[in-house]
Amino acid sequence: MTVSKETVMAEMRRIALPDGGNIVDLDMVKALRIDRDQVSFVLEVPASLGARMEPVRRAAEQLLGELPGVNRASVVMTAHSAATGTPGKSSPPDLRLGQHARPSTGPQPIKGVAKIIAVASGKGGVGKSTVASNLAVALSRLGYRVGLLDADIHGPSQPLMMGVSGRPTSPDGKTIIPMRAHGVTLMSIGLLLPAEEAVIWRGPMLMGALQQMLQQVRWGSLDVLLVDLPPGTGDVQLSLCQKFELSGSIIVCTPQDVALLDARRAIAMFRKLEKPVLGIVENMAYFQCPNCDGRFHLFGRDGARDEARRLDLPFLGSIPLDLEIRVAGDTGRPIATTRHEVTRQFELIGELIV
């Protein structure tokens, strides 16, 4: 017999907090999931309570495991920061990451942002974030006012790739002041959570976090906001297309067939949602040997170029598989900040999309 949500919530009301009340009435139970004999949820607590809540988490997990029909119970604790600012001082953003998305009447613009462009891929590991960070820097070098949103909630990488650390501030506990790096305005969930903390959220919480980072961040006046999406065609992509005025998307893939297969699905998704696909970027297109000057096509040759032609889409350019590009991303200085020959390639892609 499968336990019901009502039964779980009733039992969780028995979990008393150190300062009074219970975890249900204080809205700390998030992302409750019941899958036959397995029950799990996220215990969202104020950061100020810290380690004091660990006994509460253990008690909740034990109580879940004792319910009839439950063979496996899991309670994961996460913390949000509450606004405690004083006049004249910046306080932590009151983002309460992971809350559900708010309803909207249709696609919304972002104040001060002229164009929103998604950088997407059908699968992971094709270098989408590398392309997004370098493209943002290249557009800035071309004189455009550029923002970069790291919307890969489960695997944010832009703080490392852009060389940004620290935590954004807030003048009022609600509006978030984004970071700046290499001429680009940057926001990422990676700047709001400890580096080692895993984000264990389901769809509604992911959608809410995207909505918050787009609407609560003070982006200022931007010509273009690049959104580095997670791989695939899931909740974050759907929310961006349905809730915001997306100007278009760029698809990043490698030449190999398995990457092209997933890229086709990403393109089909944007087309089904009636959002323009601005073109395809082929990453890791070839390896230029530094010793013999030979060019090796490790993942196939011209696969993305041929696919763009087949789908009647612009081919925006090829980026090589280059050690310096990888090192530049790992050290927080994208290759587009240098005079490397591939910098011009990113600038050409930027010129094509604007």
C-alpha positions in Angstrom: 0.0 0.0 0.0 1.4 3.4 -1.0 1.4 6.0 1.7 -0.5 9.2 0.9 0.8 12.8 0.9 -1.8 13.7 3.5 -0.5 11.0 5.8 3.1 12.1 5.4 2.3 15.7 6.1 0.2 14.8 9.2 3.1 12.8 10.6 5.6 15.6 9.8 3.5 18.0 11.9 4.7 15.9 14.9 8.3 17.2 14.3 8.7 20.0 16.7 11.3 22.8 16.1 13.7 24.1 18.7 11.9 27.5 18.8 8.4 26.1 18.6 6.1 25.2 15.7 6.6 22.3 13.3 8.2 21.9 9.9 4.9 21.7 8.0 3.1 24.7 9.4 6.3 26.8 8.9 6.5 25.7 5.2 9.8 23.9 5.5 8.7 20.7 3.6 9.6 21.1 -0.1 9.6 18.8 -3.1 7.7 15.9 -1.4 8.0 12.8 -3.6 6.2 9.5 -3.1 7.3 6.7 -5.4 5.6 3.5 -4.3 7.4 2.5 -1.1 10.0 5.4 -1.3 9.3 8.8 0.2 11.6 11.8 0.1 11.5 15.6 0.6 13.7 18.6 1.0 13.8 20.2 4.4 14.3 23.9 3.7 15.5 25.8 6.8 16.7 29.3 7.6 20.5 29.5 7.4 20.6 31.0 10.9 19.4 27.7 12.4 22.3 25.8 10.9 23.4 22.6 12.6 20.6 22.9 15.1 18.3 21.5 12.5 20.2 18.3 11.9 18.4 16.4 14.7 15.2 17.6 13.2 16.2 16.2 9.8 17.1 12.8 11.4 13.9 12.7 13.3 11.8 13.4 10.2 13.7 10.7 8.2 13.2 8.2 11.0 9.5 8.9 11.3 9.1 8.6 7.6 10.8 5.2 7.6 8.4 3.9 10.3 5.2 4.7 8.3 3.3 1.6 7.0 4.2 0.9 3.4 7.5 2.9 3.4 10.7 0.9 2.9 13.0 3.8 2.0 12.9 7.4 3.4 15.2 10.3 2.6 15.2 13.9 3.9 17.7 16.3 2.5 18.3 19.6 4.3 19.0 22.8 2.5 19.2 26.4 3.9 18.1 29.8 2.6 19.3 33.1 3.8 16.8 35.5 5.3 17.1 39.3 4.8 18.4 40.9 8.0 19.9 44.1 6.7 20.1 47.3 8.5 19.7 50.8 6.9 22.7 51.8 4.9 24.1 48.3 4.7 23.8 45.5 2.2 22.0 42.3 3.3 22.0 38.8 1.8 19.4 38.4 -0.9 16.1 37.1 0.3 15.9 34.7 -2.7 14.6 31.6 -0.8 16.0 29.5 -3.6 13.7 26.7 -4.7 10.3 28.2 -4.1 7.7 27.4 -6.8 7.3 29.6 -9.8 4.8 32.4 -9.7 2.0 32.4 -12.3 2.3 34.9 -15.1 -0.1 36.0 -17.8 2.4 35.3 -20.7 5.9 36.0 -21.8 7.4 38.8 -19.7 10.2 41.2 -20.7 13.2 41.7 -18.3 13.5 45.4 -17.3 16.3 47.1 -19.1 17.2 44.0 -21.3 16.7 44.5 -25.0 17.3 40.9 -26.1 17.4 37.5 -24.4 19.3 34.8 -26.2 19.6 31.2 -25.0 22.7 29.1 -25.4 21.5 25.6 -25.5 22.5 22.0 -26.2 20.8 18.7 -26.5 23.3 16.9 -24.3 26.0 17.7 -21.8 29.7 17.7 -22.4 29.7 19.6 -25.7 31.1 22.8 -24.3 28.0 24.9 -24.2 29.1 26.9 -21.1 32.5 27.5 -22.7 30.8 28.9 -25.8 28.4 31.0 -23.6 31.2 32.6 -21.5 33.5 33.3 -24.5 30.6 34.6 -26.6 29.6 37.0 -23.7 33.1 38.3 -23.5 33.4 38.6 -27.3 30.2 40.6 -27.5 31.4 42.9 -24.7 34.7 43.5 -26.7 32.6 44.4 -29.7 31.0 47.2 -27.6 27.7 45.6 -26.5 26.3 45.7 -23.0 26.2 42.0 -22.1 24.7 40.0 -19.3 25.3 36.2 -18.7 22.9 34.1 -16.6 24.0 30.7 -15.6 20.7 28.8 -15.6 22.2 25.4 -15.2 20.8 25.0 -11.7 22.2 21.5 -11.0 25.7 22.2 -12.5 26.6 25.9 -12.4 30.0 26.5 -13.9 30.1 30.1 -14.9 31.5 31.5 -11.6 34.6 29.3 -12.2 34.8 30.0 -15.9 34.4 33.7 -15.5 36.7 33.9 -12.4 34.0 35.3 -10.1 33.8 34.5 -6.4 32.0 36.0 -3.4 28.3 36.5 -2.8 26.0 39.1 -4.5 24.7 41.8 -2.3 21.2 43.3 -1.9 20.2 46.8 -0.9 16.8 45.8 0.3 16.8 42.1 0.9 14.9 41.4 -2.4 16.7 43.0 -5.3 20.0 41.3 -6.1 23.1 43.1 -7.4 24.9 40.9 -9.9 28.6 40.4 -10.2 30.8 41.8 -13.0 33.7 40.2 -14.8 35.6 40.9 -18.1 33.0 43.5 -19.0 30.0 41.1 -18.5 27.3 41.3 -15.9 27.0 37.8 -14.3 24.5 35.9 -12.2 24.6 32.2 -11.2 23.1 30.1 -8.5 26.6 29.0 -7.9 27.2 32.4 -6.3 24.4 31.9 -3.8 25.2 28.4 -2.5 28.3 26.8 -1.1 30.5 25.3 -3.8 30.2 21.7 -2.5 26.4 21.9 -1.9 24.2 19.8 -4.3 21.0 21.3 -5.5 18.4 18.5 -5.1 15.3 20.1 -6.6 12.5 19.0 -8.8 10.8 20.9 -11.7 8.7 23.5 -9.9 11.6 24.6 -7.7 13.9 24.8 -10.7 11.4 27.0 -12.5 11.0 29.2 -9.5 14.7 29.7 -9.2 15.0 30.7 -12.9 12.2 33.1 -12.5 13.8 34.7 -9.5 17.2 35.1 -11.0 15.8 36.8 -14.1 13.3 39.1 -12.3 15.0 39.9 -9.0 18.5 40.6 -10.3 19.2 44.2 -11.1 20.5 43.6 -14.6 20.7 47.3 -15.6 20.6 48.3 -19.2 21.7 45.4 -21.5 21.8 45.0 -25.2 21.7 41.2 -24.8 21.4 38.7 -22.0 22.8 35.3 -22.7 21.2 32.5 -20.8 23.5 29.4 -20.4 20.9 26.7 -20.2 21.3 23.2 -18.8 21.5 20.4 -21.4 18.3 18.8 -22.6 14.8 19.9 -23.1 13.4 20.0 -19.6 11.7 22.4 -17.1 14.2 25.2 -17.3 14.0 25.4 -21.1 10.3 25.3 -21.0 10.0 28.0 -18.4 12.3 30.3 -20.3 10.4 30.0 -23.5 6.9 30.3 -21.9 7.4 32.9 -19.2 9.9 35.3 -20.9 10.4 37.1 -24.2 13.1 35.0 -25.6 14.6 36.5 -28.8 16.2 33.4 -30.0 18.5 30.5 -29.2 22.0 29.2 -30.3 22.5 25.5 -30.4 26.0 24.2 -29.5 27.0 20.7 -30.5 30.0 18.6 -31.6 30.3 17.0 -35.0 29.6 13.5 -33.8 26.4 11.7 -34.5 25.3 11.2 -30.9 25.6 15.0 -30.2 23.7 15.8 -33.4 20.9 13.5 -32.5 20.3 15.4 -29.2 20.8 18.8 -30.9 18.0 18.0 -33.3 15.7 17.4 -30.3 16.7 20.8 -28.8 16.0 22.5 -32.1 12.6 20.7 -32.4 11.7 21.9 -28.9 12.4 25.6 -29.7 10.5 25.3 -33.0 7.6 23.7 -31.4 7.5 26.5 -28.8 7.7 29.0 -31.7 11.1 30.5 -30.6 13.7 31.4 -33.3 16.8 29.2 -33.6 19.5 31.7 -34.6 22.0 29.0 -35.7 24.4 26.2 -34.8 27.9 26.5 -33.3 30.1 23.5 -33.9 32.4 23.0 -30.8 35.5 20.7 -30.7 35.4 20.7 -34.5 39.0 19.6 -34.9 42.3 19.3 -33.1 45.3 21.3 -34.4 48.5 19.4 -33.6 51.0 21.9 -32.2 54.0 19.7 -33.3 53.1 18.5 -36.8 50.6 21.2 -37.7 48.2 18.5 -38.8 44.4 18.9 -38.3 42.6 16.0 -36.8 38.8 15.6 -36.7 38.4 13.6 -33.6 34.6 13.7 -33.4 33.9 13.6 -37.1 34.0 16.2 -39.8 31.5 19.0 -40.6 28.6 17.2 -38.9 27.1 20.4 -37.4 27.7 22.3 -40.7 25.8 19.6 -42.6 23.1 19.5 -40.1 22.6 23.2 -40.2 22.2 23.0 -44.0 19.8 20.1 -43.7 17.6 22.0 -41.2 17.9 25.3 -43.1 19.6 27.0 -40.2 22.6 29.4 -40.2 25.9 27.8 -39.4 27.5 30.3 -37.0 31.1 28.9 -36.9 33.5 26.2 -35.7 35.5 26.2 -32.5 38.5 23.9 -32.3 39.4 21.5 -29.5 42.3 23.5 -28.0 44.1 23.0 -24.7 44.4 26.8 -24.2 40.6 27.2 -24.3 40.2 24.6 -21.6 42.9 26.1 -19.4 41.5 29.6 -19.8 38.1 28.4 -18.6 39.5 26.6 -15.6 41.5 29.7 -14.5 38.6 32.1 -14.9 39.9 34.1 -17.9 38.0 33.0 -21.0 40.1 32.7 -24.1 38.1 35.6 -25.7 39.8 38.0 -23.2 43.1 37.3 -25.0 44.6 37.8 -28.5 44.3 34.1 -29.2 43.3 33.4 -32.8 40.1 31.7 -31.7 39.0 35.0 -30.1 38.2 36.3 -33.6 36.0 33.3 -34.2 33.9 34.1 -31.2 33.7 37.7 -32.3 32.5 36.6 -35.7 29.8 34.4 -34.1 28.8 37.4 -32.0 28.5 39.6 -35.1 26.3 37.1 -36.8 23.8 36.8 -34.0 23.4 40.5 -33.5 
